[in-house]
Amino acid sequence: MTLRAIALAAFGLCVASLAYVFTSVDDSARAPAAPRAPPGTSLVAAAPASRMNVPHAPIEMRPAATPWSAQDAPSIVAQRWQAAADKREFYEHALRTGGGAYLHFAGKALAQCGAVNRLGVIGAEQRFGQTHRANDPTLPRRIEAFRASIAGCDGFEDRAVGSDEEAAIYQRLLSAGDLVGRIYANKLWALTAARNDEARATLVQALDSRDPEVLVLVYPAIVAREFASRAGEKAPDDMQDELDAWRWALCELGADCGPASPYGRSLCTGRGLCDWERIDEVAERAFPGATSERKHAIVAEVLAGDWSKLGL
């Protein structure tokens, strides 16, 4: 996630901001633009059979076949989203259930399947293939990861979701009233230095929850507040370094960073980082501005509840 990508996301209460925050972190913005492959390139010929479409959930407690509740923790909702074989069915069920976490992940399911929603499965694959060099040695693995990332999205091809429905989800989130809803209402998913008491209280509650899915949502705002409190002491590049360190730390704080997770697949599709088993193996390229010392410090501060050291 680059500063430019975050800044684009923070322009206000609109459907574009909804799409940004719903979308899993994708580091493709770091990679240089590549010439498109020739139109009509066959992705079937270019890629082997998928080896990455097995749902990946590193948290041992998997979601059981229990009733869904609007009060379910975001981590439980995330597991259900990732495990869902039919993303459209998950989307509809999440909207019926309501609550900030389910509305957030309904939006993530929509963003995950956005290309299929607009172009259909075949069109989405063709569009992806055309945005990468035909002679890229990582292209077969990237296509494989992309296919895995849209597995189960077929229902969005048959019943497309329009912008009005996207906007309605966002408005429901703003009025949800729970922790995730307040994060949206205060725009604490964005790189913003909001410093009012309500924003601080929401960030502290998010950190207190220790829920990795909540931490993934709010860490840009935490970094922004930290830098605002030290105005003039650090250069902009240092903020990107801190964002990198936080994203790496989140992997140790419970965020799913495995190669078959949405985040792991984004590293493969966007940056060609496909052949690894543990995120630390590619940390130097995935988090180029981070140091292991800073990553460990963030983990320790979160676990200790030392909010003053985090700019709060």
N, C-alpha and C positions, 0 to 999 in steps of 0.2 A: 504494500500500500504506500503510495507516494504522497507527498504533500499536495501535489497538483490534483491527484485523484480525490483526496479528502476535501480540498478546497472547493472543487466542483460540486461535491455532494452537499456542501453546507449552505446552499443559496436560499434555503427557506422551505416553507411548507408547501411542497408540490409533489407531483407524481415522480419527477426525476429524483428527488431526494429519497422518496420511498424506495425506488429501484436500487439506489446505491446501498442503503443500509440493509436491505434484504439480501443483497448479493454477497456471497462469501468473498473473503479477501482474495483478490486476484492480482498477482504481481506482474501480470503481463505488461502493465504500464512501464515497468522498468526496461523491458526489452525493446530494442530498436525496431522500427517498422520494417517489414520485409516485403519484397515484391510478391504479388499474388501468383499463385499457381495458375497454370493455364485453365481457362474455363472448361468444365466438363471433366476435370480430373476425377478419377474413380477412387473414392475413399475405400471401397471394398477391396480394390486391388492393392491399395497403399498400406492398409493396416491389417495386422493379424487378428485372429479372433480375440475378443476382449478377455483379459485376465484380471481386470480391475473392477468388475461389476458386482463383487460380493459386498453386501453392506458391511461397513466397518464401524464397530462401536467399542472403543477401548474401555469404557466404563463397565465394570463387571455387572452391575445391576441393570439388566436390560428391561425395557418396558414390558410388563406383563399384559395379559389380555384383561385389563381392568378398565372400568369406565373412565372416560376422559373427563377432566374437570378443569374449569377455567382457572383454578388455583394451582394446577400442576406446575412444578418447577421447570424453568426453561431447559435445564439439562435433560429432563425426562422428555419434554416435547421435542428437543433436538434428536434424541434417539429414535423417537417415533417417526420423525421426518426422514432421517437417513435410512431407517429400516423399511420404510413404506415401498412396496413393489409398485404401487399405483400412486404416483404423485398427485394426480387429479383427485383421486379419492381422499388422500390425506388433506389436500387443500379444502375440499368441501366439508370434511369432518371438522377440520380446525376452525373454519368460519362458523359452523353451527355451534361449536363449543364456546368460542369467544374467550375473552381474557387476553391480556397483553402478550403473553408468551405464544399462545396459539395463533393470534393474529400476525405476530411477527414472523412465525415460521410458515404460515400460509403465504405470506409475501415472499419468503425465501423460496418456497416451492414454486411460486409463480416466476420468480427471477431465474431459478435454476432451469425452468422449462421455457423461458422467454423466447429463445430462438425457435423452439418447436411451436410455440403459440403463434408466432408471426409467420414462420416459413414452412412448418411441417418438419417431420423427422429427416427426410431426405434433403430438403432445402437447408436445414440447419447444418447437416454434415457437409454439404457442398460449400456453404458459406465459410465454415471453419477451414476447410481445406484450401480455399482460395485466398485466405489471409496469411498463409505461410509459404515459405519457399518450397518449391517442388523438390529441390535437391537437399533439403534440410535432413540430416541423418536422424534427427529425433522425431521427424514427422510421423512415422508409423506409431510410435509410442504416444505422441500427442493426440493423434486421432483416436487411439485406443482409450486414452483417458477421457477425451471429450465424449465418446460414445457412452462410457460408464457414467459420466456426469449427467447425461440426459436419459439414462435408462429409466423407464417407468413414466415418461412424459407424454406418451401417446395420447392420453386423454385430453391434453391441451391442444392437440392438433384437431381433434374432432369437435371440441367445444371451446373455442377461443375466448379469452378474457379480454375485455376492452379497457380503455383508459378510465372510463367512468367507474368501473368496478374496482380498479386499482386505487383510485382516489377515495372511494368509499371505505376501503380497508384502512387507508391511512387516517381518515377522519375517525374511524372507530378506535384506532390505536391512540390517537390524541386524547380521547375521552375515556380510555380504559380505567384510569385511576389507580391501577396497581403499579408495581415497581417498573415494569417494562413500559407501561403507558406513560409514566412520569418521565422516563428517560426520553421518550419520543417528544413529549410535550415541551421539555426543556432543551430539546435538540442536543442531548448529551452523547449522541452517537457521532457527532461532528467534531472537527478540530476547532473547537471554540473555547474561549477563555471566560465563559459565563461564570460570574463570581457571586451571584446573589445567594442568599441563605438557603432558598429552596433547592437550587442546583447543587450546592455543597451537600445538603442533607441527603439528596437523592444519590449522589456519588458515594457518600459514606455508606448508605444502605446497600448500594450495589457491591461495594468492596466487602462489607460485612457478610453478605450472602455467600461469598466464596464460590458462587456458581460460575463456572468458566464461560458459559454462554452470555451471562450478564457482563462479565469482565471484557469479553470480546467486543461487546457493544460500546462500552464506556471508556476504554483505555485512551482513545484519542483526546477526549475531553480532559482526562486526568493529566496527560502530557501537556496540553495547552495551558491548563491552570498552573502547572509547575513552572512553565516557562514565563507566564505572565507575572508570576511572583518574583522572577529573577530577571526582569527586563534589563536588557543591555549587557547581561553577563555572558550570554551564549549566542553563537551565530546560528542562522537558520539550518545549516547542515547538521548541527548538533541536535536539533529537534528531530530530524529524520533518524539520526542515530538512536535517539531515545525511543522513537516509535518502533524501530527495528528491535531494540532490546526488549521492549514490552511484548511485542508479538512473539518473540522467542520465549520469553518468560511464561506467557500464557500456555505454551505447550507443556510446561512443567506444573502448571496450576490446574490442569485437567482438560484444557481444550484439546479436541481431537486433531492431532497433527500427523496422523499416520498417512502413508502413501495412498491409501484408498479412501481417505476422508475428503470432503469437499475442498478443504484447504490444500491437502496434498495433491489432489488432482489439478487444482489451479496452478500450482507450481510446475506441474508437468505440462499442461496445455499452454500456459502463458510464458514459461521461461525455459522449457525443455529439461527441467530437473525431474527426471523420471525414474532413475535407477538408484533407489535407496530404500532402506528399511526404517531407519531412525532419523528424525529431523536433524539431529546434531551432525549427521554425515554431510549434509549440504548447508549447514548453518552459515558458512562463510559466504556463500552465494545467495542464500535466501534472506539473510539479515546482514548485509555487508557493512552497515554502520554500527553494529552491536559488538560488544565484548562479552565474554562469558562472565567476567566479574560483575558487570552491570546487570546482566540477566539474573545472576544469582542474588544480587542485592535486591532487585525488585521482588523476586519470589520471597525472600526473607521478610521484606517490609510488609508485603500483603499478608503473609501467614501470621506475622506478629501483630497485625493491626496498627502498624506505625504510620498513621495517615499523615502526620506532619511532615515526614520525609518524602511523602508523595505530593506535596504541595497543597494539602488539605488541612 
